[in-house]
């Protein structure tokens, strides 16, 4: 299980598994509960590279990032062995 401490968003932490290049068991601590549950369901089993391509750069309001963008950052770092 990978744990990523978020920055600049309502969610404070993202937990997920990365197996064979795919993302599983995504969960967020804090944040918009319904939306973040949906992100977890929609990304279940997704190829890590595809997830990063689709979610990287999404912004929430004027924050310059979003929970989805933070997930993309976390997955990219985990894929590179940094998380």
Residue frames as a rotation matrix with the C-alpha (Angstrom) as fourth column:
UNK 1
0.585 0.811 0.000 0.00
0.811 -0.585 0.000 0.00
0.000 0.000 -1.000 0.00
UNK 2
-0.555 -0.703 0.445 1.30
0.700 -0.683 -0.207 3.44
0.449 0.197 0.871 -0.94
UNK 3
0.440 0.620 -0.649 0.43
0.839 -0.541 0.052 6.52
-0.319 -0.568 -0.759 1.10
UNK 4
-0.449 -0.510 0.733 0.78
0.740 -0.672 -0.014 10.02
0.500 0.537 0.680 -0.31
UNK 5
-0.141 0.333 -0.932 0.35
0.715 -0.617 -0.328 13.21
-0.685 -0.713 -0.152 1.72
UNK 6
0.289 0.379 0.879 -1.45
0.926 -0.342 -0.157 15.70
0.242 0.860 -0.450 -0.50
UNK 7
-0.630 -0.504 -0.591 -0.66
0.587 -0.807 0.063 19.37
-0.509 -0.308 0.804 -0.95
UNK 8
-0.937 0.172 -0.304 -3.07
-0.277 -0.896 0.348 22.21
-0.213 0.410 0.887 -1.71
UNK 9
-0.455 0.825 -0.335 -6.33
-0.219 0.261 0.940 20.22
0.863 0.502 0.062 -1.70
UNK 10
0.236 0.669 0.705 -9.10
-0.896 -0.131 0.424 19.33
0.376 -0.732 0.568 0.75
UNK 11
0.918 0.000 -0.396 -8.04
0.082 0.978 0.190 15.70
0.388 -0.207 0.898 0.95
UNK 12
0.609 -0.712 0.350 -5.07
-0.762 -0.403 0.506 15.20
-0.219 -0.575 -0.788 3.27
UNK 13
-0.447 -0.748 0.490 -3.92
-0.580 0.660 0.478 11.76
-0.681 -0.071 -0.729 2.16
UNK 14
0.462 0.509 -0.726 -4.28
-0.870 0.417 -0.261 9.25
0.170 0.752 0.636 -0.67
UNK 15
-0.257 -0.484 0.837 -3.79
-0.526 0.796 0.299 5.50
-0.811 -0.364 -0.459 -0.24
UNK 16
0.671 0.448 -0.591 -3.54
-0.739 0.334 -0.585 3.07
-0.065 0.829 0.555 -3.13
UNK 17
0.267 -0.578 0.771 -1.94
0.075 0.810 0.582 -0.13
-0.961 -0.098 0.260 -4.33
UNK 18
0.366 -0.254 -0.895 0.19
-0.918 -0.254 -0.303 -0.45
-0.150 0.933 -0.327 -7.44
UNK 19
0.035 -0.291 0.956 0.51
-0.128 0.948 0.293 -3.97
-0.991 -0.132 -0.004 -8.85
UNK 20
-0.257 -0.233 0.938 1.87
0.772 0.534 0.344 -4.95
-0.581 0.813 0.043 -12.24
UNK 21
-0.948 -0.247 0.203 1.56
0.319 -0.755 0.573 -1.37
0.012 0.608 0.794 -13.47
UNK 22
-0.199 0.950 0.243 -2.10
0.336 -0.167 0.927 -1.06
0.921 0.266 -0.286 -12.47
UNK 23
-0.809 -0.032 0.587 -3.76
-0.436 -0.638 -0.634 0.97
0.395 -0.769 0.502 -9.72
UNK 24
-0.142 0.750 -0.646 -6.04
0.439 0.632 0.638 -0.59
0.887 -0.193 -0.419 -7.08
UNK 25
0.202 0.344 -0.917 -7.79
0.958 0.125 0.258 0.29
0.203 -0.931 -0.304 -3.82
UNK 26
-0.647 -0.385 0.658 -7.63
0.329 -0.920 -0.215 4.07
0.688 0.077 0.722 -4.18
UNK 27
0.410 0.764 -0.498 -8.96
0.867 -0.156 0.474 5.87
0.284 -0.626 -0.726 -1.12
UNK 28
-0.283 -0.400 0.872 -8.77
0.156 -0.916 -0.369 9.48
0.946 0.031 0.322 0.03
UNK 29
-0.282 0.171 -0.944 -8.74
0.957 -0.014 -0.288 10.81
-0.063 -0.985 -0.160 3.58
UNK 30
-0.255 0.329 -0.909 -10.93
0.225 -0.894 -0.387 13.92
-0.940 -0.304 0.154 3.96
UNK 31
-0.963 -0.121 -0.239 -12.15
-0.174 -0.399 0.900 15.90
-0.204 0.909 0.363 0.94
UNK 32
-0.213 0.919 -0.332 -15.35
-0.974 -0.225 0.004 15.56
-0.071 0.324 0.943 -1.10
UNK 33
-0.382 -0.029 0.924 -16.45
-0.457 0.875 -0.161 12.10
-0.803 -0.484 -0.347 -0.02
UNK 34
0.554 0.712 0.432 -18.80
0.026 0.504 -0.863 11.21
-0.832 0.490 0.260 -2.89
UNK 35
0.825 -0.282 -0.490 -16.60
-0.563 -0.320 -0.762 12.55
0.058 0.904 -0.422 -5.66
UNK 36
-0.154 -0.983 0.097 -13.48
-0.988 0.152 -0.031 10.92
0.016 -0.100 -0.995 -4.27
UNK 37
-0.098 0.218 0.971 -15.21
-0.240 0.942 -0.236 7.56
-0.966 -0.256 -0.040 -3.87
UNK 38
0.886 0.464 0.019 -16.14
-0.059 0.154 -0.986 7.85
-0.460 0.873 0.164 -7.55
UNK 39
0.405 -0.826 -0.392 -12.51
-0.896 -0.274 -0.349 8.57
0.181 0.493 -0.851 -8.49
UNK 40
-0.404 -0.565 0.720 -11.49
-0.738 0.666 0.109 5.42
-0.541 -0.487 -0.686 -6.62
UNK 41
0.263 0.606 0.751 -14.10
0.042 0.770 -0.636 3.30
-0.964 0.199 0.177 -8.39
UNK 42
0.950 0.179 -0.258 -13.34
-0.219 -0.212 -0.952 4.73
-0.225 0.961 -0.162 -11.84
UNK 43
0.259 -0.936 -0.240 -9.59
-0.932 -0.177 -0.316 4.21
0.253 0.305 -0.918 -11.49
UNK 44
0.301 -0.106 0.948 -9.77
-0.554 0.790 0.264 0.66
-0.776 -0.604 0.179 -10.09
UNK 45
0.372 -0.239 0.897 -7.56
0.489 0.872 0.029 -1.58
-0.789 0.428 0.442 -12.23
UNK 46
0.996 0.015 -0.085 -6.51
-0.058 -0.608 -0.792 1.30
-0.064 0.794 -0.604 -14.50
UNK 47
0.354 -0.921 0.163 -3.07
0.852 0.245 -0.463 1.27
0.387 0.303 0.871 -16.05
UNK 48
0.240 -0.305 -0.922 -0.90
0.733 -0.565 0.378 3.64
-0.636 -0.766 0.088 -13.99
UNK 49
-0.797 -0.602 0.054 0.47
0.468 -0.558 0.685 5.43
-0.383 0.571 0.726 -17.05
UNK 50
-0.415 0.738 0.532 -3.03
0.611 -0.207 0.764 5.98
0.674 0.642 -0.365 -18.44
UNK 51
0.484 0.586 -0.650 -4.25
0.874 -0.283 0.395 7.31
0.047 -0.759 -0.649 -15.08
UNK 52
-0.202 -0.651 -0.731 -1.41
0.593 -0.676 0.438 9.83
-0.779 -0.345 0.523 -14.95
UNK 53
-0.896 -0.141 0.420 -2.09
0.439 -0.411 0.799 10.99
0.060 0.901 0.430 -18.52
UNK 54
-0.140 0.954 0.264 -5.80
0.663 -0.108 0.741 11.46
0.736 0.279 -0.617 -17.86
UNK 55
0.661 0.540 -0.522 -5.68
0.725 -0.281 0.628 13.10
0.193 -0.794 -0.577 -14.42
UNK 56
-0.268 -0.849 -0.456 -2.42
0.885 -0.404 0.232 15.09
-0.381 -0.341 0.859 -14.36
UNK 57
-0.939 -0.225 0.261 -3.01
0.311 -0.880 0.359 18.82
0.149 0.418 0.896 -14.58
UNK 58
0.015 0.992 0.127 -6.69
0.601 -0.111 0.792 18.88
0.799 0.064 -0.598 -13.54
UNK 59
-0.907 -0.337 0.252 -7.38
0.054 -0.688 -0.724 21.87
0.417 -0.643 0.642 -11.31
UNK 60
-0.044 0.872 -0.487 -10.03
0.977 0.140 0.161 22.45
0.208 -0.469 -0.858 -8.65
UNK 61
0.868 0.391 -0.305 -11.06
0.440 -0.891 0.111 26.08
-0.228 -0.231 -0.946 -8.81
UNK 62
0.769 -0.604 0.212 -8.05
-0.389 -0.704 -0.594 28.38
0.508 0.374 -0.776 -8.51
UNK 63
0.825 -0.412 0.387 -5.97
-0.245 0.357 0.901 25.94
-0.510 -0.838 0.194 -6.44
UNK 64
0.172 -0.795 -0.582 -3.65
-0.984 -0.114 -0.135 24.98
0.040 0.596 -0.802 -9.29
UNK 65
-0.914 -0.341 -0.219 -4.17
-0.331 0.940 -0.081 21.31
0.234 -0.001 -0.972 -8.44
UNK 66
0.219 0.972 0.081 -6.98
-0.881 0.161 0.445 18.92
0.420 -0.169 0.892 -7.51
UNK 67
0.249 -0.082 0.965 -7.38
-0.649 0.725 0.229 15.63
-0.719 -0.683 0.127 -5.69
UNK 68
0.937 0.106 0.332 -7.27
0.165 0.706 -0.689 13.87
-0.307 0.701 0.644 -9.08
UNK 69
0.644 -0.761 0.082 -4.07
-0.348 -0.387 -0.854 15.74
0.681 0.522 -0.514 -9.99
UNK 70
0.078 -0.597 0.799 -2.60
-0.995 0.007 0.102 14.78
-0.067 -0.802 -0.593 -6.62
UNK 71
0.626 0.186 0.757 -3.51
-0.208 0.976 -0.068 11.13
-0.752 -0.115 0.649 -7.30
UNK 72
0.953 -0.297 0.052 -1.73
0.115 0.199 -0.973 11.36
0.279 0.934 0.224 -10.66
UNK 73
0.300 -0.876 0.378 1.35
-0.767 -0.457 -0.450 12.77
0.567 -0.155 -0.809 -8.94
UNK 74
0.192 -0.170 0.966 1.26
-0.836 0.487 0.252 10.03
-0.513 -0.857 -0.049 -6.30
UNK 75
0.839 0.183 0.513 0.90
0.063 0.903 -0.426 7.25
-0.541 0.389 0.745 -8.88
UNK 76
0.804 -0.595 -0.004 3.68
-0.146 -0.190 -0.971 8.70
0.577 0.781 -0.240 -11.04
UNK 77
0.094 -0.789 0.607 6.00
-0.956 -0.241 -0.166 8.84
0.277 -0.564 -0.778 -8.03
UNK 78
0.341 0.088 0.936 5.08
-0.561 0.818 0.128 5.31
-0.754 -0.569 0.328 -6.95
UNK 79
0.988 0.042 0.146 5.67
0.095 0.579 -0.810 4.04
-0.118 0.814 0.568 -10.48
UNK 80
0.494 -0.860 0.128 9.12
-0.314 -0.314 -0.896 5.60
0.810 0.402 -0.426 -10.36
UNK 81
0.139 -0.404 -0.904 9.73
0.675 0.707 -0.212 4.07
0.725 -0.581 0.371 -6.93
UNK 82
-0.662 -0.471 0.583 9.52
0.027 -0.792 -0.609 7.34
0.749 -0.388 0.537 -4.99
UNK 83
0.017 0.728 0.686 6.36
-0.871 -0.326 0.367 6.73
0.490 -0.604 0.628 -2.87
